[in-house]
Amino acid sequence: MDYKQTLLMPQTDFPMRGNLPNKEPKMQEEWDQAKIYEQVQKRTEDRPLFVLHDGPPYANGDLHMGHALNKVLKDFIVRYKSMSGFHAPYVPGWDTHGLPIESALAKKKVDRKKMSIAEFRQKCAEYALQQVDNQRTQFKQLGVRGDWENPYITLTKDYEAEQIKVFGEMAKKGYIYKGLKPVYWSPSSESALAEAEIEYQDKRSPSIYVAFDVKDGKDLLAGDEKFIIWTTTPWTIPANLAISLHPDLEYAVVKVDGVKYIIAHDMLQAVSEKLEWSNPEVTKTFKGKEAERVVAKHPIYDRDSLVILGDHVTTESGTGLVHTAPGHGEDDFFVGKEYGLDVLCPIDEKGYFTDEAPGFEGIFYDVANKQVGEKLEEVGALLKLDFITHSYPHDWRTKKPTIFRATNQWFASIKDFRDDILNEIKRVNWYPEWGETRLYNMVRDREDWCISRQRTWGVPIPVFYGEDRTPIITEETIAHVSDLFREHGSNVWFEWEAKDLLPEGFTSEHSPNGEFTKETDIMDVWFDSGSSHQGVLEGRPELQRPADVYLEGSDQYRGWFNSSISTGVAVTGKSPYKSIISHGFALDGKGRKMSKSVGNVVVPSKIMKQYGADILRLWVASVDYQADVRISDDIIKQTSEGYRKIRNTFRFILGNLHDFDPSKNQVAEENLQEVDRYMLVKLQELIKKVRHAYDSYDFSTVYHSIHNFCAIELSSFYLDFAKDVVYIEGADHERRRSIQTVYYEIVTSLVKLLSPILSHTADEVWAYVPGVKESSAQLTDMPEPKEIAGREALLEKWEHFMDVRDDILKALEEARSEKIIGKSLEASIQLTAKDEKTKELLSSIEYLNQLLIVSSVELTGDKANAKEYDYLYVAVEKHTGEKCERCWISSDTVGEDKDYPELCTRCADVVKEHYAHVE
């Protein structure tokens, strides 16, 4: 007889190999056809609303690993929430204005000079929408579920109309103003920048010490002294109008080789070393405030440089005297304003000197560093020239250095409502917690937000000017422009005359002749995306403000998190979000930033083609995303090993449920075998832990807990020993149905728990689970942890058994290495308990040999030939009986049944009852 045919071996069509790259696109098509997003929304529509508001990625280029990390994390949350009692719509969005799109068109040889502004803007819009389509396709390939056919896009008419309302509301409250101030200026972009658009990179700069002769000592100084300043921007010397001292610092007149210099007393040693002074002699000291309004002479030009006082002066570096150019620095500007100094800014928008800097006209500022140095040396004012490498602000788009440049710009006065923002920041939940401090400190130190840009592709600043150049912003004009944009889009601003953009019959005291002009600057793109709480959360009926969660990369503390709460508090008095989650950056396997030049870029599309989206999703779940994360081929291979373990667990369980009908074969909890009830308890513990981890946005705990459960509780124990029951016993044997009942609970629970992460695989498994009604795991709810009767006693008993089992496994391993046995089923073991608790435990467990996967177990008091372990003395021998051809257990009963002499009596009975007809 072929005894293999009498075994109830696993049977399933669920494939061992995932073959995800081929399978997933087909599943995604099926989801689209079935309208799975709409089905989920319909199923949950009566539940409490949960809104994760999508921060818009920039519509330019293919997805990089940061995009994948971000969108997959969001998908985990939205999918989980829709399976755990909430209605969780997800509206994806795109940021579509700004310089990179203008630059991309320039690279495509679009000549903007040969077309009108409106025509060029139309080209920008077309390009942006192509990029949206491209990125949308790639996001869907990641398995991200959302309302992809109805995203929000910042260039749409409705969105722009709502953005104008935000601007108008802030203007109405007096937060918007135009003023001359030094701002970050990017010569490479020919535009002002906000702090959010600045990134710091190392730059090599000249470091110079310059002497300014005293012209009028005001009864404090003799007039033959020289003030020494230090700067790393020699090009700003032509714009110098003052020298700042700290009022409370002590300054010293230091005589060196017959020349008298003035520096902060505390800096004497450092400056002496730098300028290689030998035997400097302090001839006089005075407080900074005593030198107020002393006059020095500009080292290059025939003009004064006034000595003024400022609290921004420190002795951390330099000389304790600060070269002050109000047109080129924020501190310089404010302190200069106090003293009525001009705001001299002899640099044009491209970074070249104007005729306000005689001798340097037409020279690029960075090139002028050398010429200024040479001129200072020529007049004897250059005391020292060095070079230093330091962190310097760069334009985050062009990656080129920025400068501070005073220009007329539009500002949002953050300081006017800063305390309200700070109070709201304290009310937000932060993941990780340090996010609160980071944003709080940024806002606390923020005065104004420069919101105007000298570019073409963006939302126009909706301001009109009267004949006297007074800005006109009224509720009437704002409402009218908003309505025009909603009907025609913002291009009308550039297509129509100012008079046609104003409400009919509009008059103003600032234009007695009825002549108006309009602002040509556009808004900072952070104002665009920062207005999304108005345009999307308020504008979409399925959403609400505030959102429950904003989730973005840690760079968004200075970006979207910041601009959103700034505009949100300005308009509504409240934060637009209840919680902030931030994630780190994706680095290569060595922890380096990804770079095309280094050749270490890992792209999502390549991983999906090679391994599948679920492997990428599992990687996202496996990492500590709140810090920077690493990805490489080796890391992905490791992730696929973890995936394989989970998949094989599913396959094994499904194979052993091939004849299980939950409506007929399920065993009531009270009738389950004790070990099966213990496994149910372990499952409930897992459910509880995983649900808590999801609720805390801790996805690595979700993954590692489930993976460990599959590898340790299931593969290494429960699934392993249970083969001797589910394969060997008759189909309806009570122990077999008891195990299958628990298998069924395990597989349905694990599929649901993993559905937010392994969305494709979960749906694939779900199709093979017997007796389920829903067409997709996405249309189910998360398992709730159940209370299992006698839970505490079961845990205490069986956890102790697992510890005791570890002793026995060690003993079997040692016997195997000593060649006493081969497989564990060849073993006969004698156990002597070292304590009463262990003795009682072993005596109370039936089928001990099955649980330990050995042929026989004897409980004895004889420890003569046994080895000592933590709980037991264990003796391992090779079993003397013959191996049963059906169950492979060595048994003294093999041969007792005359009809089936190759079988043990247990197998012979099963075969007689169920399989006597099989030949």
Residue pairs with C-beta under 8 A, 6 or more apart in sequence:
1 900
1 911
1 918
1 919
2 918
2 919
3 885
3 886
3 902
3 903
3 907
3 911
5 915
5 918
6 886
6 910
6 911
6 914
6 915
6 918
7 727
7 728
7 886
8 659
8 726
8 727
8 728
8 729
8 731
8 736
9 655
9 727
10 651
10 652
10 654
10 655
10 656
10 658
11 655
11 658
12 651
12 654
12 655
12 658
12 768
13 768
14 650
14 651
14 654
14 655
14 764
14 765
14 768
15 651
16 647
16 648
16 651
18 612
18 614
18 643
18 644
18 647
18 761
20 611
20 612
20 613
20 614
20 615
20 760
20 761
21 608
21 609
21 610
21 611
21 612
23 612
23 760
23 764
24 141
24 143
24 608
24 612
24 613
24 614
24 760
25 141
27 760
27 763
27 764
28 140
28 141
28 143
28 760
31 37
31 145
31 776
34 775
34 776
36 145
36 776
36 778
36 779
37 90
37 145
37 146
37 147
37 148
39 776
39 778
39 779
40 82
40 145
40 778
40 779
41 87
41 89
41 542
43 779
44 82
44 86
44 87
44 88
45 87
46 87
47 85
47 86
47 87
48 85
48 86
48 87
49 86
49 87
49 88
49 89
49 543
49 544
50 81
50 86
50 87
50 88
50 548
51 88
51 89
51 537
51 543
51 544
51 547
51 548
51 549
52 74
52 77
52 78
52 81
52 88
52 90
52 547
52 548
52 549
52 550
52 551
53 91
53 532
53 533
53 536
53 537
53 543
53 547
53 549
53 550
53 576
53 577
54 74
54 90
54 91
54 92
54 93
54 146
54 152
55 70
55 93
55 529
55 550
55 551
55 552
55 556
55 560
56 93
56 94
56 95
56 96
56 152
56 154
56 529
56 532
57 67
57 70
57 94
57 95
57 135
58 94
58 95
58 96
58 98
58 100
59 94
59 95
59 96
59 101
59 128
59 129
59 131
59 132
59 135
59 153
60 100
60 101
60 104
60 128
60 131
61 131
62 134
62 135
62 138
62 603
62 605
63 135
63 138
63 139
63 603
63 604
63 605
64 586
64 594
64 601
64 603
64 604
65 586
65 594
65 602
65 603
65 604
65 631
66 553
66 585
66 586
67 135
67 138
67 139
67 604
68 142
68 586
68 604
68 616
68 620
69 583
69 586
69 620
69 625
69 629
70 551
70 552
70 553
70 583
71 139
71 142
71 144
72 142
72 143
72 144
72 616
72 617
72 620
73 551
73 581
73 583
73 620
73 625
73 699
74 90
74 144
74 551
75 90
75 142
75 143
75 144
75 145
75 146
75 617
75 756
75 759
76 620
76 621
76 694
76 699
76 756
76 757
77 88
77 549
77 551
77 697
77 756
78 88
78 90
78 145
78 146
79 145
79 755
79 756
79 759
79 778
80 694
80 756
80 782
81 88
82 88
82 778
83 752
83 755
83 756
83 778
83 780
83 781
83 782
84 691
84 694
84 781
84 782
85 781
89 147
89 542
89 543
90 145
90 146
90 147
91 146
91 147
91 150
91 151
91 152
91 536
91 540
91 542
91 543
92 136
92 139
92 144
92 146
92 147
92 148
92 151
92 152
93 151
93 152
93 153
93 154
93 532
93 536
94 128
94 131
94 132
94 135
94 151
94 152
94 153
94 154
95 154
95 525
95 528
95 529
96 125
96 128
96 129
96 131
96 132
96 153
96 154
96 155
97 124
97 128
97 154
97 155
97 457
97 458
97 459
97 522
97 525
97 528
98 397
98 455
98 457
98 458
98 525
99 189
99 191
99 397
99 398
99 455
99 457
100 397
101 124
101 127
101 128
101 131
101 457
102 112
102 124
102 455
102 456
102 457
103 397
103 398
104 127
105 112
105 120
105 123
105 124
105 127
106 112
108 127
110 120
110 123
112 120
112 456
115 123
116 494
117 456
117 494
118 491
118 494
118 495
120 456
120 457
121 456
121 457
121 491
121 494
122 491
124 456
124 457
125 155
128 153
128 155
129 153
129 155
132 151
132 153
136 148
136 151
138 604
138 605
139 148
140 148
141 605
141 608
141 613
142 604
142 608
142 613
142 616
142 617
143 613
143 614
143 617
143 759
143 760
145 759
145 778
152 159
152 532
152 535
152 536
152 539
152 540
153 159
154 160
154 163
154 459
154 525
154 528
154 529
154 532
154 535
157 485
157 486
157 487
157 488
157 489
157 490
158 486
158 535
158 539
159 532
159 535
159 536
159 539
160 459
160 485
160 486
160 489
160 490
161 482
161 483
161 485
161 486
162 482
162 531
162 534
162 535
162 538
162 539
163 459
163 523
163 527
163 528
163 531
163 534
163 535
164 459
164 462
164 478
164 481
164 482
164 485
165 478
165 482
165 534
166 527
166 531
166 534
166 567
166 570
166 571
167 176
167 461
167 462
167 478
167 523
167 527
168 462
168 473
168 475
168 478
168 479
168 482
169 570
169 571
170 176
170 412
170 567
170 570
170 571
171 473
171 478
172 475
172 478
173 417
173 570
174 413
174 416
175 412
175 413
175 416
175 417
175 570
176 410
176 411
176 412
176 413
176 451
176 473
177 410
177 411
177 413
178 408
178 409
178 410
178 411
178 463
178 471
179 408
179 409
179 411
180 343
180 406
180 407
180 408
181 330
181 333
181 406
181 407
181 409
181 411
181 448
181 450
182 326
182 327
182 328
182 329
182 330
182 332
182 333
182 343
182 345
182 404
182 405
182 406
183 192
183 193
183 404
183 405
183 406
183 407
183 409
183 450
184 192
184 193
184 194
184 195
184 197
184 198
184 393
184 402
184 403
184 404
184 450
185 191
185 192
185 193
185 349
185 402
185 403
185 404
185 405
185 407
186 192
186 193
186 395
186 397
186 398
186 400
186 402
187 349
187 350
187 351
187 364
187 365
187 400
187 402
187 403
188 395
188 398
188 400
189 395
189 397
189 398
189 455
190 349
190 350
190 454
190 455
191 349
191 453
191 454
191 455
192 407
192 409
192 450
192 452
192 453
192 454
193 395
193 402
193 450
194 449
194 450
194 451
194 524
194 526
195 442
195 446
195 449
195 558
196 526
196 558
196 559
196 562
196 563
197 395
197 396
197 397
197 524
197 526
198 393
198 394
198 395
198 396
198 402
199 393
199 394
199 396
200 391
200 392
200 393
200 394
201 391
201 392
201 394
201 399
202 389
202 390
202 391
202 392
203 389
203 390
203 391
203 392
203 394
203 401
204 387
204 388
204 389
205 232
205 233
205 369
205 387
205 388
205 389
205 390
205 392
206 232
206 234
206 369
206 370
206 373
206 385
206 386
206 387
207 230
207 231
207 232
207 384
207 385
207 386
207 387
207 388
208 230
208 231
208 232
208 234
208 373
208 376
208 382
208 383
208 384
208 385
208 386
209 228
209 229
209 230
209 271
209 274
209 275
209 319
209 382
209 383
209 384
210 228
210 229
210 230
210 231
210 237
210 299
210 323
210 376
210 381
210 382
210 383
211 226
211 227
211 228
211 261
211 299
211 380
211 381
211 383
212 226
212 227
212 228
212 229
212 243
212 296
212 297
212 298
212 299
212 305
212 381
213 225
213 226
213 296
213 297
213 299
214 221
214 222
214 223
214 224
214 225
214 226
214 227
214 262
214 294
214 295
214 296
214 297
215 223
215 295
215 296
215 297
215 304
216 223
216 294
216 295
217 223
217 225
217 294
218 291
218 293
218 294
218 295
220 286
220 290
220 291
220 294
221 253
221 262
221 291
221 294
222 260
224 260
225 253
225 260
225 261
225 262
226 259
226 260
226 261
226 262
227 243
227 261
227 262
227 296
227 307
227 321
228 261
228 262
228 263
228 271
228 319
228 321
228 383
229 243
229 318
229 319
229 321
229 322
229 323
230 317
230 318
230 319
230 323
231 237
231 318
231 323
232 388
232 390
233 328
233 369
234 368
234 369
234 372
234 373
234 376
235 365
235 366
235 368
235 369
235 372
236 323
236 325
236 328
236 329
237 299
237 300
237 323
237 325
237 372
237 376
238 300
238 301
238 346
238 353
238 357
238 359
238 360
238 372
239 325
239 326
239 327
239 328
239 344
239 345
239 346
239 347
239 357
240 298
240 305
240 323
240 324
240 325
241 305
241 306
241 324
241 325
241 326
241 336
241 341
241 342
241 344
242 305
242 306
242 307
242 308
242 324
242 326
242 332
242 335
242 336
242 339
242 341
243 296
243 305
243 306
243 307
243 308
243 321
243 322
243 323
243 324
244 308
244 309
244 310
244 312
244 313
244 321
244 322
244 324
244 331
244 332
244 335
245 251
245 288
245 291
245 292
245 307
245 308
245 309
245 310
245 313
245 320
245 321
245 322
246 264
246 288
246 309
246 310
246 311
246 313
246 314
246 320
247 287
247 288
247 289
247 292
247 309
247 311
248 287
248 288
248 289
249 264
249 265
249 266
249 287
249 288
249 313
249 315
249 320
250 264
250 265
250 266
250 285
250 286
250 287
250 288
251 262
251 263
251 264
251 265
251 285
251 286
251 287
251 288
251 291
251 320
251 321
252 262
252 263
252 264
252 265
252 268
252 282
252 284
252 285
253 260
253 261
253 262
253 282
253 283
253 284
253 285
254 260
254 261
254 262
254 263
254 268
254 277
254 280
254 281
254 282
254 283
255 280
255 281
255 282
255 283
256 275
256 277
256 278
256 279
256 280
256 281
260 283
262 321
263 271
263 319
263 320
263 321
264 315
264 319
264 320
264 321
265 282
265 285
266 315
266 320
267 315
267 318
267 319
267 320
268 280
268 282
271 277
271 319
272 280
274 384
275 383
275 384
288 309
288 313
289 309
291 307
292 307
292 308
292 309
293 306
293 307
293 308
294 307
295 304
295 305
295 306
295 307
296 304
296 305
296 306
296 307
297 303
297 304
297 305
298 304
298 305
299 376
299 379
299 381
300 359
300 372
300 375
300 376
300 379
300 381
301 358
306 339
306 341
308 324
308 335
308 336
308 338
308 339
308 341
309 335
310 322
310 324
310 331
310 335
312 322
312 331
312 335
313 320
313 321
313 322
314 320
322 331
322 332
324 332
324 335
324 336
324 341
325 332
325 344
326 332
326 333
326 335
326 336
326 337
326 341
326 342
326 343
326 344
326 406
327 333
327 343
327 344
327 345
327 346
327 347
327 405
327 406
328 345
328 347
328 403
328 404
328 405
328 406
329 404
330 404
333 343
333 406
336 342
336 343
343 406
344 356
345 356
345 405
345 406
345 407
346 353
346 354
346 355
346 356
346 357
346 360
347 353
347 354
347 365
347 403
347 405
348 354
349 407
349 454
351 364
351 365
351 366
351 403
352 362
352 363
352 364
352 365
353 360
353 361
353 362
353 363
353 365
353 368
354 361
355 361
359 371
359 375
360 368
360 371
360 372
363 371
365 403
366 401
373 382
373 385
376 382
377 385
392 401
393 401
393 402
394 400
394 401
394 402
395 401
395 402
409 450
409 451
409 452
409 521
410 450
410 451
410 452
410 461
410 463
410 519
410 521
411 448
411 449
411 450
411 451
411 452
412 448
412 449
412 451
412 527
412 566
412 570
413 447
413 448
414 421
414 443
414 446
414 447
414 448
414 449
414 566
415 446
415 447
415 448
417 569
417 570
418 443
418 444
418 446
420 569
420 573
421 443
421 565
421 566
421 569
422 440
422 443
422 444
424 565
424 568
424 569
424 574
424 575
425 436
425 439
425 440
425 443
425 565
425 575
426 436
426 440
427 575
428 436
428 575
428 577
428 578
428 579
428 580
429 578
429 579
429 580
430 436
430 579
430 580
431 579
431 580
431 581
431 582
431 626
431 696
431 697
432 582
432 626
435 554
435 557
435 580
435 582
438 557
439 557
439 561
439 562
439 565
439 580
442 557
442 558
442 562
443 562
443 565
443 566
449 524
449 563
449 566
450 524
451 461
451 523
451 524
451 527
452 461
452 521
452 522
452 523
452 524
453 521
453 522
453 523
453 524
453 525
454 521
455 522
456 522
457 522
458 522
458 523
458 525
458 528
459 490
459 522
459 523
459 527
459 528
460 490
460 493
460 494
460 518
460 519
460 520
460 521
460 522
460 523
461 519
461 521
461 522
461 523
462 473
462 477
462 478
462 481
462 482
462 493
462 519
463 471
463 472
463 473
463 518
463 519
464 471
464 472
464 473
464 477
464 498
464 501
464 502
464 516
464 517
464 518
464 519
465 471
465 472
465 510
465 516
465 517
465 518
465 519
466 472
466 508
466 509
466 510
466 511
466 516
467 510
467 511
467 512
467 513
467 515
467 516
468 510
468 511
470 510
471 519
472 508
472 510
472 516
476 503
476 506
477 502
477 503
477 506
480 501
480 502
480 503
481 493
481 501
484 492
484 501
485 492
485 493
492 501
493 501
493 518
498 516
498 517
498 518
499 514
499 516
501 518
502 516
507 514
508 516
524 563
526 559
526 560
526 562
526 563
527 563
527 567
529 559
529 560
529 563
529 564
530 560
530 562
530 563
530 564
530 566
530 567
531 567
532 564
533 545
533 546
533 547
533 564
533 567
533 568
533 576
533 577
534 545
534 567
534 571
536 543
537 543
537 544
537 545
537 546
537 547
537 576
538 545
545 568
545 572
545 576
546 568
546 574
546 575
546 576
546 577
546 578
547 576
547 577
547 578
548 577
548 578
548 579
549 577
549 578
549 579
549 580
549 581
550 560
550 561
550 564
550 576
550 577
550 579
550 580
550 581
551 580
551 581
551 582
551 583
552 559
552 560
552 561
552 582
552 583
553 582
553 583
553 584
553 585
554 582
554 583
554 584
554 585
555 585
556 562
556 582
557 582
561 577
561 580
561 582
564 576
564 577
565 575
565 576
565 577
567 576
568 574
568 575
568 576
568 577
569 575
581 626
581 697
582 626
583 625
583 626
583 629
584 625
584 626
584 627
584 628
584 629
585 593
585 628
585 629
586 594
586 602
586 628
586 629
586 630
586 631
587 593
587 594
587 628
587 629
587 630
587 631
588 594
588 600
588 602
588 630
588 631
588 632
589 630
589 631
589 632
589 633
589 634
589 635
590 600
590 630
590 632
591 628
591 630
592 598
592 600
594 600
594 601
594 602
595 601
602 631
602 632
602 633
604 616
607 615
607 616
607 636
608 616
611 636
611 640
612 760
613 760
614 643
614 758
614 759
614 760
614 761
615 636
615 639
615 640
615 643
616 636
617 757
617 758
617 759
618 639
618 642
618 643
618 703
618 757
618 758
619 631
619 635
619 636
619 639
620 699
620 757
621 699
621 700
621 702
621 703
621 757
622 639
622 642
622 700
622 703
622 704
623 629
623 630
623 700
624 700
625 699
625 700
642 703
642 707
643 758
643 761
645 707
645 710
645 711
645 715
646 706
646 707
646 710
646 750
646 754
646 758
646 761
647 761
648 715
649 710
649 714
649 715
649 719
649 750
650 747
650 750
650 751
650 761
650 765
652 719
653 719
653 743
653 746
653 747
654 747
654 765
654 768
654 769
656 722
656 726
656 739
656 740
656 743
657 740
657 743
657 744
657 747
657 769
657 770
659 731
660 737
660 740
660 743
660 744
660 770
661 770
661 771
662 744
662 770
662 771
663 771
665 732
665 737
665 740
665 741
666 737
666 741
666 744
667 734
667 737
667 738
667 741
669 677
669 680
669 788
669 789
670 789
671 734
671 738
672 680
672 738
672 741
672 742
673 735
673 738
673 739
674 794
674 798
674 845
675 718
675 798
675 851
676 738
676 739
676 741
676 742
677 788
677 789
677 790
677 794
678 794
678 795
678 797
678 798
679 713
679 718
679 742
679 746
680 742
680 745
680 786
680 788
681 788
681 791
681 794
681 795
682 709
682 713
683 709
683 742
683 745
683 746
683 749
684 785
684 786
684 787
684 788
684 791
685 785
686 705
686 706
686 709
686 749
686 753
687 749
687 753
687 782
687 783
687 784
687 785
688 785
689 701
689 705
690 701
690 702
690 705
690 706
690 753
691 782
691 785
693 699
693 701
693 702
693 705
694 702
694 756
694 782
699 757
702 753
702 757
703 757
706 750
706 753
706 754
709 750
710 750
714 746
717 802
717 805
718 742
720 853
721 850
721 851
721 852
721 853
722 739
724 850
724 853
724 887
724 889
725 733
725 735
725 736
725 739
725 850
726 736
726 739
726 740
728 886
728 887
728 906
728 907
728 910
729 735
729 736
729 910
730 736
730 910
730 913
730 914
731 914
744 769
744 770
744 771
747 765
747 769
748 769
748 772
748 783
749 783
751 762
751 765
751 766
751 769
751 777
752 762
752 777
752 780
752 781
752 782
752 783
753 782
753 783
754 761
754 762
755 762
755 763
755 777
755 778
755 780
759 778
762 777
762 778
763 776
763 777
763 778
765 777
766 772
766 774
766 776
766 777
774 780
788 794
797 841
797 844
800 837
800 838
800 841
801 841
801 845
801 851
803 870
803 871
804 838
804 841
804 842
804 871
804 872
805 851
805 852
806 870
807 869
807 870
807 871
807 872
807 874
808 829
808 831
808 852
808 869
808 872
808 874
810 869
811 829
811 867
811 869
811 874
811 876
812 821
812 824
812 827
812 829
812 854
812 876
814 867
814 876
815 821
815 827
815 876
816 822
816 824
820 827
820 876
820 877
820 878
821 827
821 876
821 878
824 852
824 853
824 854
825 853
825 854
825 855
825 883
825 888
825 889
825 890
826 855
826 878
826 879
826 883
826 890
827 854
827 855
827 876
827 877
827 878
827 879
828 854
828 855
828 856
828 857
828 858
828 876
828 877
828 878
828 879
828 880
828 890
829 852
829 854
829 856
829 857
829 858
829 874
829 875
829 876
829 877
830 857
830 858
830 859
830 860
830 862
830 865
830 866
830 874
830 875
830 877
831 842
831 857
831 858
831 859
831 860
831 872
831 873
831 874
832 859
832 860
832 861
832 862
832 863
832 866
832 872
832 873
832 874
833 839
833 841
833 842
833 859
833 871
833 872
834 868
834 870
834 871
834 872
834 873
835 871
838 871
838 872
839 859
842 848
842 859
843 859
845 851
848 857
849 855
849 856
849 857
849 889
855 879
855 881
855 889
855 890
855 891
856 879
856 881
856 890
856 891
863 873
863 875
865 875
866 872
866 873
866 874
866 875
867 873
867 874
867 875
879 890
879 891
880 890
880 892
881 890
881 891
881 892
881 893
881 894
882 890
882 891
882 894
882 895
883 889
883 890
883 894
884 890
884 891
884 894
884 902
884 903
884 904
884 907
885 902
885 903
886 902
886 903
886 904
886 907
886 911
887 903
887 904
887 906
887 907
889 904
891 904
891 905
891 906
893 904
893 905
893 906
894 901
894 902
894 903
894 904
895 901
895 902
896 905
896 908
897 903
897 905
897 908
899 908
899 912
900 907
900 908
900 911
900 912
903 911
911 918
